[in-house]
Amino acid sequence: MLEQRGVPTVVMGTFEFETLARLEARNRGLEGLPLALVPHPLGGIPESEVVAKAGLAIEAVLKAVMRT
């Protein structure tokens, strides 16, 4: 996995799946893996809404990939 190779990684998803994402990360030895979460859903909505939701996550994504 990229994170285990030292490549900064962030998982983007919705708050609906936060618990699952954290459990999966822990089960894979990646406890503390950064998450960038946005309101649910991402599927079945207009592209403009997806883009707006992505904008909500950009700070978390940048923080995750810029960490050392």
BELNORZI-V252045 format. One record per residue. N is the residue number from 1. RES is the residue in one letter. BURIAL is + if it has 16 or more other ideal C-beta (glycine too) atoms within 10 Angstrom, else -. Layout:
N|RES|BURIAL  N|RES|BURIAL
This chain:
1|M|-  2|L|-  3|E|+  4|Q|-  5|R|-  6|G|-  7|V|-  8|P|-  9|T|-  10|V|+  11|V|+  12|M|+  13|G|+  14|T|+  15|F|-  16|E|-  17|F|-  18|E|-  19|T|-  20|L|-  21|A|+  22|R|+  23|L|-  24|E|-  25|A|+  26|R|-  27|N|-  28|R|-  29|G|-  30|L|+  31|E|-  32|G|-  33|L|+  34|P|+  35|L|+  36|A|+  37|L|+  38|V|+  39|P|-  40|H|-  41|P|-  42|L|-  43|G|-  44|G|-  45|I|-  46|P|-  47|E|-  48|S|-  49|E|-  50|V|-  51|V|-  52|A|-  53|K|+  54|A|-  55|G|-  56|L|-  57|A|+  58|I|-  59|E|-  60|A|+  61|V|+  62|L|-  63|K|-  64|A|+  65|V|-  66|M|-  67|R|-  68|T|-
